Amino acid sequence: MNWWHRLQTFLREVIVETKKVTWPGRDEVVSTTVVVIAASFIFGIFLYVCDLAFSQLVTVVIKFLS
């Protein structure tokens, strides 16, 4: 079987599998997008607070050792 027939077979199978996919509705996409954005802000704030705390800790340790 040459490459052209293998490519045609592959594309045919891709089309068949794509028809089996259940695509999410608009409401589901919007709600999951909101969750992702909210989680990103929450983790961003958490990491910012951790960064500030570790920065202060390192500063205190360096002053203590100096």
Backbone atoms as SQL, in Angstrom:
CREATE TABLE atoms (id INTEGER PRIMARY KEY, chain TEXT, resi INTEGER, resn TEXT, atom TEXT, x REAL, y REAL, z REAL);
INSERT INTO atoms VALUES
  (1, 'A', 1, 'MET', 'N', 0.854, -1.167, 0.000),
  (2, 'A', 1, 'MET', 'CA', 0.000, 0.000, 0.000),
  (3, 'A', 1, 'MET', 'C', 0.909, 1.242, 0.000),
  (4, 'A', 2, 'ASN', 'N', 0.738, 2.092, -0.972),
  (5, 'A', 2, 'ASN', 'CA', 1.599, 3.274, -1.052),
  (6, 'A', 2, 'ASN', 'C', 1.102, 4.382, -0.134),
  (7, 'A', 3, 'TRP', 'N', 1.859, 5.464, -0.063),
  (8, 'A', 3, 'TRP', 'CA', 1.565, 6.537, 0.882),
  (9, 'A', 3, 'TRP', 'C', 0.246, 7.228, 0.585),
  (10, 'A', 4, 'TRP', 'N', -0.147, 7.309, -0.686),
  (11, 'A', 4, 'TRP', 'CA', -1.386, 7.994, -1.050),
  (12, 'A', 4, 'TRP', 'C', -2.609, 7.249, -0.490),
  (13, 'A', 5, 'HIS', 'N', -2.623, 5.935, -0.612),
  (14, 'A', 5, 'HIS', 'CA', -3.741, 5.142, -0.092),
  (15, 'A', 5, 'HIS', 'C', -3.780, 5.178, 1.440),
  (16, 'A', 6, 'ARG', 'N', -2.599, 5.166, 2.050),
  (17, 'A', 6, 'ARG', 'CA', -2.561, 5.252, 3.513),
  (18, 'A', 6, 'ARG', 'C', -3.082, 6.603, 3.981),
  (19, 'A', 7, 'LEU', 'N', -2.744, 7.666, 3.268),
  (20, 'A', 7, 'LEU', 'CA', -3.232, 8.998, 3.610),
  (21, 'A', 7, 'LEU', 'C', -4.751, 9.072, 3.461),
  (22, 'A', 8, 'GLN', 'N', -5.284, 8.541, 2.379),
  (23, 'A', 8, 'GLN', 'CA', -6.729, 8.545, 2.176),
  (24, 'A', 8, 'GLN', 'C', -7.442, 7.761, 3.283),
  (25, 'A', 9, 'THR', 'N', -6.893, 6.612, 3.638),
  (26, 'A', 9, 'THR', 'CA', -7.479, 5.803, 4.708),
  (27, 'A', 9, 'THR', 'C', -7.447, 6.566, 6.028),
  (28, 'A', 10, 'PHE', 'N', -6.337, 7.180, 6.311),
  (29, 'A', 10, 'PHE', 'CA', -6.205, 7.959, 7.550),
  (30, 'A', 10, 'PHE', 'C', -7.238, 9.078, 7.597),
  (31, 'A', 11, 'LEU', 'N', -7.362, 9.843, 6.525),
  (32, 'A', 11, 'LEU', 'CA', -8.307, 10.964, 6.498),
  (33, 'A', 11, 'LEU', 'C', -9.747, 10.487, 6.615),
  (34, 'A', 12, 'ARG', 'N', -10.074, 9.366, 5.986),
  (35, 'A', 12, 'ARG', 'CA', -11.410, 8.797, 6.106),
  (36, 'A', 12, 'ARG', 'C', -11.710, 8.435, 7.562),
  (37, 'A', 13, 'GLU', 'N', -10.731, 7.822, 8.232),
  (38, 'A', 13, 'GLU', 'CA', -10.922, 7.440, 9.633),
  (39, 'A', 13, 'GLU', 'C', -11.029, 8.668, 10.538),
  (40, 'A', 14, 'VAL', 'N', -10.291, 9.726, 10.216),
  (41, 'A', 14, 'VAL', 'CA', -10.385, 10.956, 10.991),
  (42, 'A', 14, 'VAL', 'C', -11.791, 11.535, 10.889),
  (43, 'A', 15, 'ILE', 'N', -12.357, 11.559, 9.706),
  (44, 'A', 15, 'ILE', 'CA', -13.706, 12.083, 9.507),
  (45, 'A', 15, 'ILE', 'C', -14.722, 11.265, 10.293),
  (46, 'A', 16, 'VAL', 'N', -14.588, 9.938, 10.257),
  (47, 'A', 16, 'VAL', 'CA', -15.515, 9.068, 10.992),
  (48, 'A', 16, 'VAL', 'C', -15.420, 9.331, 12.488),
  (49, 'A', 17, 'GLU', 'N', -14.200, 9.437, 13.024),
  (50, 'A', 17, 'GLU', 'CA', -14.029, 9.669, 14.457),
  (51, 'A', 17, 'GLU', 'C', -14.497, 11.060, 14.865),
  (52, 'A', 18, 'THR', 'N', -14.312, 12.052, 14.010),
  (53, 'A', 18, 'THR', 'CA', -14.742, 13.412, 14.320),
  (54, 'A', 18, 'THR', 'C', -16.260, 13.498, 14.419),
  (55, 'A', 19, 'LYS', 'N', -16.960, 12.713, 13.648),
  (56, 'A', 19, 'LYS', 'CA', -18.424, 12.711, 13.721),
  (57, 'A', 19, 'LYS', 'C', -18.933, 12.122, 15.034),
  (58, 'A', 20, 'LYS', 'N', -18.102, 11.340, 15.737),
  (59, 'A', 20, 'LYS', 'CA', -18.495, 10.731, 17.011),
  (60, 'A', 20, 'LYS', 'C', -18.313, 11.681, 18.191),
  (61, 'A', 21, 'VAL', 'N', -17.616, 12.782, 17.984),
  (62, 'A', 21, 'VAL', 'CA', -17.315, 13.710, 19.071),
  (63, 'A', 21, 'VAL', 'C', -18.576, 14.459, 19.490),
  (64, 'A', 22, 'THR', 'N', -18.751, 14.593, 20.804),
  (65, 'A', 22, 'THR', 'CA', -19.852, 15.417, 21.298),
  (66, 'A', 22, 'THR', 'C', -19.269, 16.766, 21.689),
  (67, 'A', 23, 'TRP', 'N', -19.660, 17.803, 20.991),
  (68, 'A', 23, 'TRP', 'CA', -19.118, 19.129, 21.212),
  (69, 'A', 23, 'TRP', 'C', -19.887, 19.819, 22.327),
  (70, 'A', 24, 'PRO', 'N', -19.199, 20.567, 23.194),
  (71, 'A', 24, 'PRO', 'CA', -19.893, 21.234, 24.298),
  (72, 'A', 24, 'PRO', 'C', -20.746, 22.388, 23.787),
  (73, 'A', 25, 'GLY', 'N', -21.791, 22.678, 24.538),
  (74, 'A', 25, 'GLY', 'CA', -22.654, 23.799, 24.193),
  (75, 'A', 25, 'GLY', 'C', -22.053, 25.119, 24.667),
  (76, 'A', 26, 'ARG', 'N', -22.690, 26.200, 24.262),
  (77, 'A', 26, 'ARG', 'CA', -22.186, 27.535, 24.613),
  (78, 'A', 26, 'ARG', 'C', -22.146, 27.744, 26.124),
  (79, 'A', 27, 'ASP', 'N', -23.195, 27.317, 26.831),
  (80, 'A', 27, 'ASP', 'CA', -23.254, 27.496, 28.282),
  (81, 'A', 27, 'ASP', 'C', -22.103, 26.771, 28.977),
  (82, 'A', 28, 'GLU', 'N', -21.817, 25.557, 28.536),
  (83, 'A', 28, 'GLU', 'CA', -20.731, 24.785, 29.140),
  (84, 'A', 28, 'GLU', 'C', -19.373, 25.440, 28.867),
  (85, 'A', 29, 'VAL', 'N', -19.173, 25.940, 27.675),
  (86, 'A', 29, 'VAL', 'CA', -17.911, 26.603, 27.339),
  (87, 'A', 29, 'VAL', 'C', -17.737, 27.869, 28.174),
  (88, 'A', 30, 'VAL', 'N', -18.794, 28.659, 28.298),
  (89, 'A', 30, 'VAL', 'CA', -18.713, 29.893, 29.080),
  (90, 'A', 30, 'VAL', 'C', -18.426, 29.578, 30.546),
  (91, 'A', 31, 'SER', 'N', -19.123, 28.609, 31.114),
  (92, 'A', 31, 'SER', 'CA', -18.935, 28.310, 32.535),
  (93, 'A', 31, 'SER', 'C', -17.537, 27.760, 32.813),
  (94, 'A', 32, 'THR', 'N', -17.035, 26.889, 31.966),
  (95, 'A', 32, 'THR', 'CA', -15.687, 26.364, 32.196),
  (96, 'A', 32, 'THR', 'C', -14.625, 27.442, 31.971),
  (97, 'A', 33, 'THR', 'N', -14.872, 28.355, 31.053),
  (98, 'A', 33, 'THR', 'CA', -13.939, 29.464, 30.843),
  (99, 'A', 33, 'THR', 'C', -13.881, 30.354, 32.071),
  (100, 'A', 34, 'VAL', 'N', -15.029, 30.640, 32.660),
  (101, 'A', 34, 'VAL', 'CA', -15.072, 31.452, 33.880),
  (102, 'A', 34, 'VAL', 'C', -14.324, 30.749, 35.008),
  (103, 'A', 35, 'VAL', 'N', -14.497, 29.449, 35.132),
  (104, 'A', 35, 'VAL', 'CA', -13.794, 28.693, 36.175),
  (105, 'A', 35, 'VAL', 'C', -12.288, 28.767, 35.966),
  (106, 'A', 36, 'VAL', 'N', -11.840, 28.618, 34.738),
  (107, 'A', 36, 'VAL', 'CA', -10.400, 28.668, 34.447),
  (108, 'A', 36, 'VAL', 'C', -9.834, 30.048, 34.757),
  (109, 'A', 37, 'ILE', 'N', -10.537, 31.106, 34.367),
  (110, 'A', 37, 'ILE', 'CA', -10.057, 32.463, 34.638),
  (111, 'A', 37, 'ILE', 'C', -10.017, 32.722, 36.138),
  (112, 'A', 38, 'ALA', 'N', -11.053, 32.322, 36.867),
  (113, 'A', 38, 'ALA', 'CA', -11.083, 32.519, 38.321),
  (114, 'A', 38, 'ALA', 'C', -9.958, 31.737, 38.995),
  (115, 'A', 39, 'ALA', 'N', -9.760, 30.493, 38.591),
  (116, 'A', 39, 'ALA', 'CA', -8.693, 29.680, 39.182),
  (117, 'A', 39, 'ALA', 'C', -7.324, 30.295, 38.888),
  (118, 'A', 40, 'SER', 'N', -7.145, 30.844, 37.703),
  (119, 'A', 40, 'SER', 'CA', -5.874, 31.486, 37.361),
  (120, 'A', 40, 'SER', 'C', -5.608, 32.685, 38.266),
  (121, 'A', 41, 'PHE', 'N', -6.637, 33.503, 38.516),
  (122, 'A', 41, 'PHE', 'CA', -6.465, 34.642, 39.413),
  (123, 'A', 41, 'PHE', 'C', -6.160, 34.188, 40.842),
  (124, 'A', 42, 'ILE', 'N', -6.868, 33.175, 41.294),
  (125, 'A', 42, 'ILE', 'CA', -6.655, 32.685, 42.659),
  (126, 'A', 42, 'ILE', 'C', -5.235, 32.148, 42.823),
  (127, 'A', 43, 'PHE', 'N', -4.788, 31.317, 41.887),
  (128, 'A', 43, 'PHE', 'CA', -3.434, 30.784, 41.968),
  (129, 'A', 43, 'PHE', 'C', -2.397, 31.881, 41.804),
  (130, 'A', 44, 'GLY', 'N', -2.686, 32.860, 40.969),
  (131, 'A', 44, 'GLY', 'CA', -1.767, 33.980, 40.799),
  (132, 'A', 44, 'GLY', 'C', -1.598, 34.762, 42.085),
  (133, 'A', 45, 'ILE', 'N', -2.700, 35.038, 42.757),
  (134, 'A', 45, 'ILE', 'CA', -2.639, 35.753, 44.036),
  (135, 'A', 45, 'ILE', 'C', -1.912, 34.914, 45.082),
  (136, 'A', 46, 'PHE', 'N', -2.211, 33.626, 45.133),
  (137, 'A', 46, 'PHE', 'CA', -1.536, 32.733, 46.077),
  (138, 'A', 46, 'PHE', 'C', -0.030, 32.722, 45.844),
  (139, 'A', 47, 'LEU', 'N', 0.390, 32.599, 44.594),
  (140, 'A', 47, 'LEU', 'CA', 1.818, 32.574, 44.290),
  (141, 'A', 47, 'LEU', 'C', 2.476, 33.919, 44.592),
  (142, 'A', 48, 'TYR', 'N', 1.758, 35.017, 44.395),
  (143, 'A', 48, 'TYR', 'CA', 2.275, 36.337, 44.727),
  (144, 'A', 48, 'TYR', 'C', 2.522, 36.454, 46.234),
  (145, 'A', 49, 'VAL', 'N', 1.563, 35.989, 47.020),
  (146, 'A', 49, 'VAL', 'CA', 1.712, 36.031, 48.478),
  (147, 'A', 49, 'VAL', 'C', 2.869, 35.138, 48.922),
  (148, 'A', 50, 'CYS', 'N', 2.985, 33.951, 48.327),
  (149, 'A', 50, 'CYS', 'CA', 4.106, 33.065, 48.663),
  (150, 'A', 50, 'CYS', 'C', 5.436, 33.718, 48.295),
  (151, 'A', 51, 'ASP', 'N', 5.497, 34.359, 47.162),
  (152, 'A', 51, 'ASP', 'CA', 6.715, 35.044, 46.732),
  (153, 'A', 51, 'ASP', 'C', 7.099, 36.147, 47.710),
  (154, 'A', 52, 'LEU', 'N', 6.111, 36.934, 48.141),
  (155, 'A', 52, 'LEU', 'CA', 6.393, 37.991, 49.121),
  (156, 'A', 52, 'LEU', 'C', 6.906, 37.393, 50.436),
  (157, 'A', 53, 'ALA', 'N', 6.276, 36.336, 50.890),
  (158, 'A', 53, 'ALA', 'CA', 6.673, 35.713, 52.156),
  (159, 'A', 53, 'ALA', 'C', 8.089, 35.161, 52.067),
  (160, 'A', 54, 'PHE', 'N', 8.392, 34.429, 51.001),
  (161, 'A', 54, 'PHE', 'CA', 9.735, 33.868, 50.854),
  (162, 'A', 54, 'PHE', 'C', 10.779, 34.959, 50.665),
  (163, 'A', 55, 'SER', 'N', 10.408, 36.023, 49.989),
  (164, 'A', 55, 'SER', 'CA', 11.327, 37.143, 49.801),
  (165, 'A', 55, 'SER', 'C', 11.678, 37.767, 51.152),
  (166, 'A', 56, 'GLN', 'N', 10.666, 37.976, 51.978),
  (167, 'A', 56, 'GLN', 'CA', 10.909, 38.530, 53.313),
  (168, 'A', 56, 'GLN', 'C', 11.732, 37.561, 54.161),
  (169, 'A', 57, 'LEU', 'N', 11.441, 36.289, 54.047),
  (170, 'A', 57, 'LEU', 'CA', 12.191, 35.283, 54.803),
  (171, 'A', 57, 'LEU', 'C', 13.655, 35.279, 54.393),
  (172, 'A', 58, 'VAL', 'N', 13.927, 35.321, 53.123),
  (173, 'A', 58, 'VAL', 'CA', 15.310, 35.340, 52.634),
  (174, 'A', 58, 'VAL', 'C', 16.015, 36.609, 53.105),
  (175, 'A', 59, 'THR', 'N', 15.306, 37.731, 53.066),
  (176, 'A', 59, 'THR', 'CA', 15.892, 38.988, 53.540),
  (177, 'A', 59, 'THR', 'C', 16.256, 38.892, 55.017),
  (178, 'A', 60, 'VAL', 'N', 15.382, 38.338, 55.832),
  (179, 'A', 60, 'VAL', 'CA', 15.657, 38.183, 57.261),
  (180, 'A', 60, 'VAL', 'C', 16.839, 37.245, 57.489),
  (181, 'A', 61, 'VAL', 'N', 16.902, 36.150, 56.774),
  (182, 'A', 61, 'VAL', 'CA', 18.001, 35.198, 56.922),
  (183, 'A', 61, 'VAL', 'C', 19.316, 35.838, 56.517),
  (184, 'A', 62, 'ILE', 'N', 19.329, 36.580, 55.416),
  (185, 'A', 62, 'ILE', 'CA', 20.569, 37.225, 54.969),
  (186, 'A', 62, 'ILE', 'C', 21.021, 38.270, 55.992),
  (187, 'A', 63, 'LYS', 'N', 20.094, 39.059, 56.524),
  (188, 'A', 63, 'LYS', 'CA', 20.466, 40.046, 57.562),
  (189, 'A', 63, 'LYS', 'C', 20.973, 39.355, 58.817),
  (190, 'A', 64, 'PHE', 'N', 20.376, 38.219, 59.170),
  (191, 'A', 64, 'PHE', 'CA', 20.788, 37.489, 60.361),
  (192, 'A', 64, 'PHE', 'C', 22.197, 36.932, 60.212),
  (193, 'A', 65, 'LEU', 'N', 22.515, 36.432, 59.018),
  (194, 'A', 65, 'LEU', 'CA', 23.818, 35.828, 58.778),
  (195, 'A', 65, 'LEU', 'C', 24.914, 36.853, 58.508),
  (196, 'A', 66, 'SER', 'N', 24.548, 38.072, 58.234),
  (197, 'A', 66, 'SER', 'CA', 25.557, 39.090, 57.930),
  (198, 'A', 66, 'SER', 'C', 26.174, 39.670, 59.162);
